[in-house]
Amino acid sequence: MIKLLDLYCKAGGCSMGYYLAAKELGLEIQITGVDIEPQPNYPFMFIQADAVEFFKESAWNYTHVHASPPCQKYTPSTSLFRGKGKIYRDSLLEIKQAMLLTSIPGIIENVPSAPITPNLVLRGDMFGLKVLRTRVFETINYTATIIPQLPKKVGTVRNGDYAQVCGHGSKKGMSKHDKPFKHPGTVLE
Ligand SMILES: C[S@@+](CC[C@H](N)C(=O)[O-])C[C@H]1O[C@@H](n2cnc3c(N)ncnc32)[C@H](O)[C@@H]1O
């Protein structure tokens, strides 16, 4: 039985993905989500707590862990505030260090500009979505060769082919923040 801990779970989009994947593979899974904010719509067992503190105290209860720490410290969307002196907590580093002190296999997800190893790169249009939102995933305490090729983008944000969470997108179909990766296995455009 997989006992998955989903840290920084928000309303459970990621947890639901794991649930559906396990179902498709015929695997038994029990999911617990942790978030600092109340998440009344979270569909599995939920604990409101600081993710790092909870993990340090309770990691031994779980067989697998996923962490999607806030990206404000690294995303270009907050560079203006950081430039004005705003300091964001380095949740990514804190949770990564805590995860590395255990032997539990895990995944950390974040934005492309975050300092994590892009063992896996996923983008919205790979799943037929109208948002691009490239996200990188680092494997912790295990290695895996999971490097699907990013499909070549067709269309642009400006033409309305994709929705953008911030900014207006570029004519070439990428936002100025959506930079290509120097990583084997991904298609650079
Ligand atoms: C990037 S979102 C996670 C998205 C989520 N994985 C999903 O599938 O929608 C980050 C979440 O971290 C939560 N958060 C921020 N600081 C936290 C902390 N110290 N401990 C736990 N959760 C925290 C926020 O409330 C937010 O819901």
Ligand as a Chemical Component Dictionary entry (heavy atoms), coordinates in Angstrom:
data_LIG
# 
_chem_comp.id                   LIG 
_chem_comp.type                 NON-POLYMER 
_chem_comp.pdbx_formal_charge   0 
_chem_comp.three_letter_code    LIG 
# 
loop_
_chem_comp_atom.comp_id 
_chem_comp_atom.atom_id 
_chem_comp_atom.alt_atom_id 
_chem_comp_atom.type_symbol 
_chem_comp_atom.charge 
_chem_comp_atom.model_Cartn_x 
_chem_comp_atom.model_Cartn_y 
_chem_comp_atom.model_Cartn_z 
_chem_comp_atom.pdbx_ordinal 
LIG C1  C1  C 0  2.196  25.992 -5.334 1  
LIG S1  S1  S 1  0.863  25.778 -4.220 2  
LIG C2  C2  C 0  0.652  24.036 -4.294 3  
LIG C3  C3  C 0  -0.198 23.559 -5.441 4  
LIG C4  C4  C 0  -0.721 22.150 -5.282 5  
LIG N1  N1  N 0  0.337  21.167 -5.357 6  
LIG C5  C5  C 0  -1.802 21.822 -6.290 7  
LIG O1  O1  O 0  -1.825 20.697 -6.812 8  
LIG O2  O2  O -1 -2.637 22.674 -6.567 9  
LIG C6  C6  C 0  1.659  26.079 -2.701 10 
LIG C7  C7  C 0  0.817  25.846 -1.451 11 
LIG O3  O3  O 0  1.713  25.899 -0.335 12 
LIG C8  C8  C 0  0.993  26.367 0.768  13 
LIG N2  N2  N 0  1.965  26.780 1.793  14 
LIG C9  C9  C 0  2.682  27.928 1.850  15 
LIG N3  N3  N 0  3.512  27.903 2.906  16 
LIG C10 C10 C 0  3.316  26.706 3.532  17 
LIG C11 C11 C 0  3.884  26.079 4.665  18 
LIG N4  N4  N 0  4.846  26.692 5.395  19 
LIG N5  N5  N 0  3.472  24.848 5.007  20 
LIG C12 C12 C 0  2.495  24.230 4.298  21 
LIG N6  N6  N 0  1.917  24.775 3.204  22 
LIG C13 C13 C 0  2.331  25.991 2.819  23 
LIG C14 C14 C 0  0.118  27.462 0.212  24 
LIG O4  O4  O 0  -0.989 27.683 1.081  25 
LIG C15 C15 C 0  -0.278 26.851 -1.168 26 
LIG O5  O5  O 0  -1.511 26.203 -1.056 27 
# 
loop_
_chem_comp_bond.comp_id 
_chem_comp_bond.atom_id_1 
_chem_comp_bond.atom_id_2 
_chem_comp_bond.value_order 
_chem_comp_bond.pdbx_ordinal 
LIG C1  S1  SING 1  
LIG S1  C2  SING 2  
LIG S1  C6  SING 3  
LIG C2  C3  SING 4  
LIG C3  C4  SING 5  
LIG C4  N1  SING 6  
LIG C4  C5  SING 7  
LIG C5  O1  DOUB 8  
LIG C5  O2  SING 9  
LIG C6  C7  SING 10 
LIG C7  O3  SING 11 
LIG C7  C15 SING 12 
LIG O3  C8  SING 13 
LIG C8  N2  SING 14 
LIG C8  C14 SING 15 
LIG N2  C9  SING 16 
LIG N2  C13 SING 17 
LIG C9  N3  DOUB 18 
LIG N3  C10 SING 19 
LIG C10 C11 SING 20 
LIG C10 C13 DOUB 21 
LIG C11 N4  SING 22 
LIG C11 N5  DOUB 23 
LIG N5  C12 SING 24 
LIG C12 N6  DOUB 25 
LIG N6  C13 SING 26 
LIG C14 O4  SING 27 
LIG C14 C15 SING 28 
LIG C15 O5  SING 29 
# 
